[in-house]
Amino acid sequence: MQTFAEAGISPRILAALTRQNITSPNRVQSESIPALLDGRDVVVQSPTGSGKTFAFLIPLLERFQPGRPGPRALIVTPTRELAIQVDAVFKSLDSELHDALLYGGVGYHTQTLALRRGADVVIGTPGRILDMVERKLLPLSRVEYLVLDEADQMLDAGFAPDVERLIGLTYSPQTVLASATMPQWVSAMIAKHLNDPVTIRLVTEGPSLLEHGLVRTDLGLKLRLLSDILRQHRGTIVFGRTKHGVRKLNRDLQRLGHKSVELQGNMAQNAREHVMASFRSERADVLVATNVAARGLDLTHVGLVVNYDLPDSAEAMTHRVGRTARNGSTGRAVTFITHEDHEKWAKLRRQGAPALRTLDAAELSRRGGWQYVEDGASAAASAPVQVRSTGRRRRGSRGRARGPANRQAV
């Protein structure tokens, strides 16, 4: 499929795509859309930011017309933020279908009204969807098209029972599983619930647009080093491991003069939306977050991702660094590692995390430069960082790299 028109996409949707300057399908869309239009179950594994949302929404909109009892399509996401984003893409396609957006952390009134008015499509998180089912506001027996977005997390231990319940309330719908990673244990769920699916695995071809390096430091110097690096970049997401750690790190960065905001699971929905609005509008330069921000958020201006704390799995790292270098743009990622992290880093490598080269921490923190050093020289290279910081903003390169530079070792 070379063009959307070639697949028989309606003029209304073609016009909506054109308004967004989307004139031709990318690879994941060109391989997924024809299979979905043919009614096949599909498993899509492609890099984050590769257009999976359009790939499963366009066939949905082509298949259904308004006016029949619903919902006829159900899109399940692991996080509220991803549900909101999918809903925004759905609305951007100018469909005549009505949707209901369901997620927790807010009241029921607006969501209940949307269901009672009649929803052709439901987009939401597992807990709130099941809540509405139990309130007898949401029958799933008419669902003909089921999407499990970010399927690896949806089917992980914490989500598997809810997902199984949701699938059990439907009657053999056409099913799409979409995610950036597809661990082997997902295969059992695919075999159980999908009917002879088309499997689409896309890998990045050519030079990587992501530069990803290790920064080796001492635990006591970690915060100051992060602060110095952030002064050389804007549009940065810093990932912590726990909600408490993210709150503390955000306070520390604000104390050091950074315009930072935090995103973590204990926040009310209106507070989360305020945080995202501040970061998207660039009123805040730094977003400090737990893994909740690692999946699905489409943030076009993120030039740097920092793994301040190591994630718990290689898949989580993939989703974290996937917040940059999206849709053909370049981006950088930095993973901090201290002496205390070595065992955990070795475990991540065994799980499939990429082999990363060590960066010159002094060059990165003082001038924003991106230079690799030999591992044996990394301690000496980072030693100057221990000198006191004046806190003054230094002039130097900002944000994304210019030119090819050295790429990630894999």
C-alpha positions in Angstrom: 0.0 0.0 0.0 1.7 3.2 -1.2 -1.2 5.6 -0.5 -4.2 5.7 1.8 -6.4 6.1 -1.2 -5.1 2.9 -2.6 -6.5 1.1 0.4 -10.0 2.6 -0.3 -9.9 5.0 2.6 -12.9 7.4 2.5 -12.5 11.0 1.3 -13.5 12.3 4.7 -10.7 10.5 6.5 -8.3 11.3 3.7 -9.1 15.0 4.2 -8.6 14.7 7.9 -5.2 13.1 7.4 -4.2 15.8 4.9 -5.1 18.6 7.4 -2.5 17.0 9.7 0.1 16.9 6.8 -0.1 13.1 6.7 -0.1 12.3 3.0 1.1 8.8 2.7 1.3 5.8 5.1 4.4 4.9 6.9 5.6 1.3 6.9 3.7 0.1 10.0 0.5 1.6 8.5 1.0 0.3 5.0 1.4 -3.3 6.4 -1.3 -3.2 9.1 -4.2 -1.3 7.5 -4.8 -3.8 4.5 -4.8 -6.8 6.9 -7.2 -5.1 9.3 -9.5 -3.9 6.5 -9.6 -7.6 5.4 -10.9 -8.5 8.9 -7.8 -10.3 10.1 -6.5 -10.3 13.7 -3.2 -8.5 13.8 -0.2 -8.4 16.1 1.9 -5.3 15.6 5.4 -4.9 17.0 7.0 -1.7 15.9 9.1 1.0 17.5 7.4 3.5 19.7 6.3 6.6 17.9 5.9 4.7 14.6 2.3 5.5 14.0 0.5 2.4 15.4 -2.5 4.5 16.6 -3.4 5.6 13.1 -2.8 2.0 12.0 -5.6 0.5 14.1 -7.9 3.6 14.1 -8.3 4.0 10.4 -9.6 0.5 9.7 -12.0 0.9 12.7 -13.4 4.1 11.2 -13.8 2.6 7.8 -15.6 -0.5 9.1 -18.3 1.1 11.2 -21.1 3.5 10.5 -23.1 5.4 13.1 -26.6 4.6 14.1 -26.4 1.0 15.4 -26.4 0.0 19.1 -22.9 -0.1 20.5 -20.3 0.0 21.5 -18.9 -1.9 18.5 -15.3 -1.1 19.1 -13.3 -1.2 22.4 -9.7 0.2 22.7 -8.0 -0.7 26.0 -4.9 1.2 27.2 -2.7 0.7 30.3 -2.7 4.4 31.3 -5.0 7.4 31.5 -2.5 9.5 29.5 -2.4 7.0 26.6 -6.3 6.7 26.6 -6.5 10.5 26.4 -4.0 10.6 23.5 -5.7 7.8 21.5 -9.0 9.8 22.0 -7.4 12.9 20.6 -6.2 11.0 17.5 -9.7 9.5 17.1 -11.3 13.0 17.2 -8.6 14.3 14.7 -9.9 11.9 12.1 -13.3 13.7 11.9 -15.3 10.5 12.2 -19.1 10.6 12.5 -18.8 7.9 15.2 -19.4 8.8 18.8 -16.9 7.8 21.5 -16.7 7.6 25.3 -13.4 8.1 27.1 -13.2 6.1 30.3 -10.5 6.3 32.9 -10.1 6.6 36.7 -9.0 9.4 38.9 -12.0 11.6 37.9 -15.8 11.6 38.6 -18.3 9.5 36.8 -20.8 12.1 35.6 -19.2 13.1 32.2 -18.3 9.5 31.4 -21.8 8.2 32.3 -23.4 10.8 30.1 -21.2 9.8 27.1 -22.3 6.2 27.5 -25.9 7.0 27.9 -25.9 9.1 24.8 -24.7 6.1 22.9 -21.0 5.4 22.1 -19.9 3.6 19.0 -16.3 3.4 20.3 -15.1 3.1 23.9 -11.5 4.1 24.7 -10.2 3.6 28.2 -8.3 1.8 31.0 -9.2 -1.6 32.2 -10.3 -0.7 35.8 -12.8 2.1 34.8 -14.1 0.0 31.8 -14.9 -2.9 34.2 -16.4 -0.4 36.7 -18.9 0.8 34.1 -19.7 -2.8 33.1 -20.5 -3.6 36.7 -22.7 -0.5 36.9 -24.6 -1.9 33.9 -23.8 1.2 31.9 -21.5 -0.6 29.4 -22.4 -3.9 27.6 -19.6 -5.4 25.7 -21.5 -8.1 23.9 -21.7 -6.0 20.7 -18.0 -5.3 20.5 -16.7 -6.4 17.0 -13.3 -4.7 17.1 -10.9 -5.0 20.1 -7.6 -3.2 20.5 -5.1 -3.9 23.3 -2.7 -1.0 23.0 0.7 -1.4 24.5 -0.1 -5.1 24.7 3.0 -6.2 26.6 2.0 -4.1 29.6 -1.7 -4.8 29.2 -1.0 -8.5 29.5 1.6 -8.2 32.3 0.9 -9.7 35.7 -0.9 -6.7 37.1 -3.3 -6.3 34.1 -3.8 -9.8 32.9 -6.9 -10.6 35.1 -8.7 -7.5 34.0 -7.9 -8.0 30.4 -9.0 -11.6 30.6 -12.3 -10.4 32.1 -12.8 -7.9 29.3 -12.1 -10.4 26.6 -14.5 -12.8 28.2 -17.3 -10.3 28.0 -16.9 -10.1 24.2 -17.8 -12.6 21.5 -14.8 -13.3 19.2 -14.1 -9.7 18.0 -11.5 -8.9 15.5 -8.5 -8.2 17.7 -5.4 -6.0 17.5 -2.4 -6.3 19.8 -0.1 -3.3 19.4 3.1 -2.5 21.2 6.7 -1.5 20.9 7.9 -4.7 22.6 6.5 -8.2 22.5 8.0 -10.4 25.2 7.9 -14.2 24.5 5.3 -14.8 27.3 2.7 -12.8 25.3 2.7 -15.6 22.8 0.5 -17.7 25.0 -2.2 -14.9 25.2 -2.0 -14.5 21.4 -2.5 -18.2 20.9 -5.4 -18.2 23.2 -7.4 -15.1 22.1 -6.4 -14.3 18.5 -7.5 -16.2 15.4 -4.6 -16.9 12.9 -3.2 -13.4 13.3 -1.1 -11.5 10.9 2.1 -10.7 12.7 3.9 -7.5 11.7 7.4 -6.9 13.1 9.2 -3.8 12.0 12.8 -3.0 12.9 14.5 0.3 12.3 16.6 0.2 9.2 19.7 2.4 8.6 21.5 4.5 11.2 19.6 4.9 14.4 18.1 8.3 15.1 18.7 7.7 18.8 22.0 8.3 20.5 22.0 6.5 23.9 25.0 6.4 26.3 25.9 5.6 29.9 27.0 8.2 32.4 29.0 6.7 35.2 29.0 8.6 38.4 29.0 8.3 42.2 25.8 8.3 44.2 26.7 11.5 46.0 27.4 13.4 42.8 24.4 12.2 40.8 22.0 15.1 41.5 24.5 17.8 40.8 25.6 16.1 37.6 22.0 15.8 36.5 21.4 19.5 37.2 24.4 20.5 35.1 23.3 18.3 32.2 19.8 19.7 32.3 21.2 23.3 32.0 22.5 22.3 28.6 19.2 20.9 27.3 15.5 21.8 27.1 12.6 19.4 26.6 14.0 16.7 28.9 12.2 13.8 30.6 13.9 12.4 33.7 12.8 9.0 34.8 12.8 7.9 38.4 11.8 4.5 39.8 9.3 5.3 42.6 6.6 7.9 43.2 8.4 9.1 46.4 11.7 9.3 44.5 10.2 11.4 41.7 8.6 13.8 44.2 11.9 14.3 46.0 13.9 14.7 42.8 11.5 17.2 41.4 11.8 19.3 44.6 15.6 19.0 44.5 15.7 20.2 40.9 13.3 23.1 41.6 15.6 24.1 44.5 18.5 24.1 42.1 16.6 26.6 39.8 15.1 24.3 37.2 11.6 24.7 35.8 10.6 21.1 36.4 7.3 19.4 37.0 6.5 15.8 38.1 4.2 13.1 36.8 3.4 10.1 39.0 0.6 7.8 39.8 -0.6 9.4 43.1 -1.7 12.6 41.3 -5.3 13.6 40.6 -6.2 13.6 37.0 -6.6 17.4 36.8 -3.1 17.8 38.3 -1.7 15.4 35.7 -3.3 17.3 32.9 -1.9 20.6 34.2 1.6 19.1 34.4 1.4 17.8 30.8 0.0 21.1 29.5 3.0 22.9 31.2 5.5 20.6 29.7 3.9 20.5 26.2 3.8 24.3 26.1 7.4 24.4 27.3 6.6 26.5 30.3 8.4 23.7 32.1 11.8 22.5 30.7 11.9 19.2 32.6 9.4 16.5 33.3 10.3 14.2 36.2 8.3 11.0 35.9 7.8 7.4 36.9 7.2 4.8 34.1 3.6 6.2 33.7 5.0 8.6 31.2 7.0 6.0 29.3 4.1 4.6 27.3 2.1 6.3 24.7 2.7 10.0 25.4 3.3 11.8 22.1 5.7 14.7 23.0 7.2 16.1 19.9 9.8 18.4 21.5 11.6 15.9 23.8 15.3 16.0 22.8 16.7 14.2 25.8 15.6 11.3 28.0 17.5 10.6 31.3 17.2 7.3 33.1 18.2 8.8 36.5 17.2 5.5 38.1 17.5 2.2 36.2 14.1 0.7 35.2 13.0 -2.8 36.4 13.1 -4.4 32.9 14.6 -4.0 29.5 11.2 -3.5 28.0 10.6 -0.5 30.4 13.9 1.0 29.2 12.7 0.6 25.6 9.5 2.5 26.3 11.3 5.2 28.4 13.9 6.1 25.7 11.1 5.9 23.1 9.8 9.3 24.3 12.5 10.8 22.1 13.7 10.2 18.5 10.1 9.8 17.4 8.6 9.9 13.9 11.9 10.5 12.1 13.4 13.0 14.5 16.8 12.6 16.2 17.1 12.3 20.0 19.4 11.4 22.9 19.1 9.2 25.9 21.3 9.0 28.9 21.4 6.2 31.5 23.0 7.0 34.8 24.9 4.1 36.5 26.6 4.2 39.9 28.7 1.5 41.6 25.6 0.3 43.4 23.8 -0.2 40.0 26.2 -2.7 38.4 24.3 -5.8 39.4 21.0 -4.4 38.2 22.5 -3.2 35.0 24.0 -6.7 34.4 20.4 -8.1 34.9 19.0 -5.6 32.4 21.6 -6.6 29.8 20.7 -10.3 30.3 17.1 -9.3 29.6 18.0 -7.6 26.3 18.9 -4.1 27.2 21.4 -2.7 24.6 25.1 -2.5 25.2 25.8 1.2 25.8 29.1 3.1 25.4 30.2 5.4 28.2 29.9 9.2 27.7 32.3 11.9 28.8 30.2 13.2 31.7 32.3 16.4 32.0 31.8 17.3 28.3 28.1 16.5 28.5 27.5 18.5 31.6 29.6 21.5 30.8 29.0 22.1 27.1 26.3 19.6 26.1 28.8 17.8 24.0 28.3 14.1 23.1 31.7 12.3 23.3 32.3 8.6 24.1 35.2 7.5 26.2 36.8 4.1 26.9 35.2 2.5 30.0 38.6 2.3 31.7 39.0 6.1 31.3 35.4 6.9 32.4 36.3 7.5 36.0 39.0 10.0 35.1 36.8 11.6 32.5 34.0 12.3 34.9 36.3 13.4 37.8 36.1 17.2 36.9 32.4 17.0 37.5 33.2 16.9 41.2 34.4 20.5 41.1 31.9 22.9 42.5 29.2 24.2 40.1 28.6 27.9 39.9 25.0 27.3 38.8 25.4 29.8 35.9 24.0 28.7 32.5 26.9 28.0 30.2 26.7 28.6 26.5 26.9 25.5 24.5 25.0 23.1 22.2 21.4 22.5 23.3 18.9 19.7 22.7 19.4 17.3 19.8 22.6 16.4 18.2 23.7 18.0 15.0 25.2 15.6 12.5 25.5 11.8 12.7 28.1 11.5 15.6 28.8 8.1 17.1 25.8 5.9 17.4 24.6 3.6 20.0 26.4 0.3 20.3 24.1 -2.6 20.2 
